[in-house]
Every structure is written in C-alpha cells, then in structure tokens.
Amino acid sequence: MTRQKVKMAFIENETARKSTFKKRKKGVLKKAHELGTLCGVPICVIVNSAYEQNPEVWPSRETANKVVSQWKTMSVMDKTKKMVNQETFLQQRITKATESWKKLRKENKELEMKNVMFDCLSGKTLVSRIEKSELRDFVYVIEQYLKDVIHRIEILKRNEESSSALVPVAATTTSSVMPVVEMGSSSVGFYDKIRDQIQSTLNMKQTTKDLDLNKKQW
C-alpha cells in the first residue's frame, strides 16, 4: 500500500499532534546527524515545544554554543548571501521556468522551420504559402544551414588540398571528395534560391498591401 500524501495543515487533534511532533522531531534529529556526518559540517538543533519543560539541544549544549558563536562572528553579507524568503525563492523558480520555456519554444520553432525547409526542397510546399510572420524565422534557419554547408565545404577543400600534397599527382585524378563538394555547392544554390523566393514574397505582399491602401484612399 502506497503512503498517502500528508496535508500540510495544523493538526487539530491534540493527541495526534503530539504523536506527530515526536515522530517528526526524531526524523529531524536523524537528518541532522546524517548531514553532519556526510558533509562534515558543524550543526546543532534546538527544539522548543509546549510538550517539554526545557528546550532540547542536539547533540550537546557545548556544540550548540560553538555553532551559535561561529554564526554570530560572521559578517552580515556572509549570513545573507544565500538567504532567501518565500517571495524571492518563488521568483527565482519562475525566472528559471520562464527561461526553460523560452529555450524549448525556440528549439520547437527551429525544428518546425527545418521541416518547412525540407518540404520546400522536396517540392511539397511553396514559399508563397508560408505566413509572413514566419518568414523571418525561416530565413534564420536557412542562414544557419547555409553557414554549416559553407563550413563543411571549406573543411572538405582543406582536406582535399592536404591529401593532394601527400598523394602523387597521378593518384589524385579520381578523388572521392569532389562529388560531396559539388553536392554542397548545389545546396548553397538551393538555399540562395529559397532566400530569394522569401524576399520576393515579402516584396509582393508589401506591394499588395500598398495597393490596397491606395484603393481605400480613392
């Protein structure tokens, strides 16, 4: 049987509240012992409750006095540099979640534009059918792919030149690198063509918008 989630609210029944206090106090002291042992840090726990006449100090009053004295000698900056209240903590969580959401949104948008780009390459769709609001993102993805293609072509050319310097001239007539370079060059031409189509689409839509405005004025 799975454990039920405890409701974080004040326990109205005094007997149940006292029983819970004893169990939770024992758990807190156990965790404090584990923290001090595993991490080697000075630690103390002071528990003051209505169920006991004197506060309980763990592990001893001498150790607690040393920890408290060490805390008092620290500067205010050292005391508060990692201290947050609930509002600050929630704000940090919100900021972190927002940044993660923006990153995922950007990745999803780039993936979507990549699929559109490959659809244009295969002829499944036309640039003119793409929404104007998405054309700039489309151009950005094409630019990134274009940079990658150019970079690969440069690497292949450098590899070819270095291999040509090492291999005799007669053996370089049948290079297996050249078809890849030609494929890359055609890819560059394709990206340039798509980019020109996008620019033409933008100009066409702007011209249509201007004509509509002129008609309304007349």
Helices and strands as residue ranges (DSSP letters): H 14-39, E 45-47, E 56-58, H 61-73, H 76-80, H 86-122, G 127-129, H 132-166, G 169-172, H 178-217
